[in-house]
Amino acid sequence: MMNGGSYPSVPIVFEDNHILVVEKPVNILSQADSTQDLDMLTLLKHDVKTRYNKPGNVYMGLVHRLDRPVGGAMVFAKTSKAASRLSDTVRKHELDKQYLTVVHGRPGALSGSLTHYLLKDTRTNNVRAVPAHTPGAKEARLDYEVLEHKEGLSLIRIQLHTGRSHQIRVQMQTIGCPLYGDQRYGANVNKPGQQIALWSYKLAFPHPTLKEQMSFTCSPPQVYPWDMWGSL
């Protein structure tokens, strides 16, 4: 979808005048940071400006984030009205976010809910689970379901109920199931250079102006370890 320069292609899942749903490529920032590396907001502004030959600045609102190494479904707002209403949707926990992940080992139960209190070290950008009363700790909740298990790895579907930094990665590591390829929270079982197996699989939310329920899915790439499970 991108034209020229160093802009990679970003698959568009859905677009209208108010929202843009895309499949985020892995290893691209959600928004600009101190590294000055390419980010999704810059990419999509360039895309819209190019495709529609728009003069001046293009509006693009960030609704939610995905960690840099994580790919999959993301929704962006194309107008300030849509951005405000989608932000309300997030605050009301009406943005349904489901992920697929491959982890080492297998949880004790094939499905369940996890609640931890997470504390982020802003200096190192590391997150860890701590006792509930720890100052600065934030509650993190998710539901999980083990879909398959083979060769020491489990394919798991996760529904997030909170959006804490590195939440899935830390919560799964805390129960003894670090994510495949996670260099930060699974360095003892992963090899340098492996791509983290965490994918934003499904987004569902009320359309910011039409109010009807929208639902979108993106399948992970057919590369290891995703290809162990056939077509997802």
SULNOR-V809073 format. One record per backbone hydrogen bond with DSSP energy under -0.5 kcal/mol. NH is the residue of the N-H (numbers start at 1). CO is the residue of the C=O. If there is no record, write none. Layout:
nh=(NH & NH)
co=(CO & CO)
This chain:
nh=(7 & 8 & 13 & 13 & 14 & 16 & 20 & 21 & 22 & 22 & 23 & 24 & 24 & 27 & 28 & 28 & 29 & 36 & 40 & 41 & 43 & 44 & 45 & 46 & 47 & 48 & 49 & 50 & 51 & 52 & 54 & 61 & 63 & 63 & 70 & 71 & 72 & 73 & 74 & 76 & 77 & 78 & 79 & 83 & 84 & 85 & 86 & 87 & 88 & 89 & 90 & 91 & 92 & 93 & 94 & 95 & 96 & 96 & 97 & 97 & 98 & 98 & 99 & 100 & 101 & 102 & 103 & 104 & 105 & 112 & 114 & 116 & 117 & 118 & 118 & 119 & 121 & 122 & 125 & 126 & 128 & 130 & 134 & 137 & 138 & 140 & 142 & 143 & 144 & 145 & 146 & 147 & 147 & 148 & 150 & 153 & 154 & 155 & 156 & 156 & 157 & 158 & 159 & 160 & 160 & 161 & 162 & 167 & 170 & 171 & 172 & 173 & 174 & 175 & 176 & 177 & 180 & 182 & 183 & 186 & 189 & 190 & 194 & 197 & 198 & 199 & 200 & 201 & 201 & 202 & 203 & 204 & 205 & 207 & 211 & 214 & 216 & 218 & 223 & 226 & 227 & 228 & 229 & 230)
co=(4 & 6 & 11 & 21 & 21 & 19 & 76 & 14 & 20 & 74 & 11 & 22 & 72 & 68 & 25 & 68 & 38 & 33 & 29 & 30 & 39 & 40 & 41 & 42 & 43 & 44 & 45 & 46 & 47 & 48 & 49 & 77 & 61 & 75 & 67 & 198 & 24 & 200 & 22 & 20 & 61 & 18 & 18 & 79 & 80 & 81 & 82 & 83 & 84 & 85 & 86 & 87 & 88 & 90 & 89 & 89 & 94 & 204 & 95 & 160 & 96 & 202 & 158 & 199 & 156 & 197 & 154 & 178 & 152 & 144 & 142 & 140 & 130 & 116 & 138 & 128 & 126 & 120 & 121 & 121 & 119 & 117 & 131 & 134 & 118 & 116 & 114 & 159 & 112 & 157 & 110 & 145 & 155 & 155 & 153 & 150 & 103 & 148 & 101 & 154 & 145 & 99 & 143 & 97 & 158 & 141 & 141 & 164 & 166 & 167 & 168 & 169 & 170 & 171 & 173 & 172 & 102 & 179 & 181 & 182 & 186 & 186 & 191 & 180 & 196 & 100 & 71 & 98 & 199 & 98 & 216 & 96 & 214 & 212 & 207 & 205 & 203 & 201 & 221 & 223 & 223 & 225 & 226 & 227)
